[in-house]
Each structure stands twice: as C-alpha cells, then as structure tokens.
Amino acid sequence: MDEQEARSILSLYRAGDASIEDARLEEAVRKAEADPALARWWNEEQELDRIIASKLAGTHVPAGLKERVS
C-alpha cells in the first residue's frame, strides 16, 4: 500500500465508528503509525472531522426544513 492509498482509506474513517473493521483500514493505520508525516496528516484530518462534527451538531435546523426540501 502506498501513501496515497493509505490517505484515501484513512480519510473515510471517522473516530468512534465501530462499524469499520476492515483489513485495508488496519493496514493503513499500521502505515500511519510507521510514517510520521502520514501520522501528522491523519491527526490533522481527524481534528478537522471533529471540528466539522461539532459545528454541525450545534447548528439549528429550521422547523419544517425536511418537508420543504422533499
């Protein structure tokens, strides 16, 4: 697995997502653990995911939005 493939796989992972149990993910995680630059990138990626999730969780959804969009 090269670095680009590892990044593609790791970018799909969301912290706390217990549904992801995949040999390719495990291989990508091992690669990140062995590669400091890839590990830094993944830490930054996970932090960005946490920030976005936090912002979305705090966003007010207008009443009736689902009906208006459907």
Summary of the structure (lengths in Angstrom):
residues: 70
radius of gyration: 16.2
end to end distance: 42.0
largest distance: 49.1
contacts: 140
relative contact order: 0.13
helix: 70%
strand: 0%
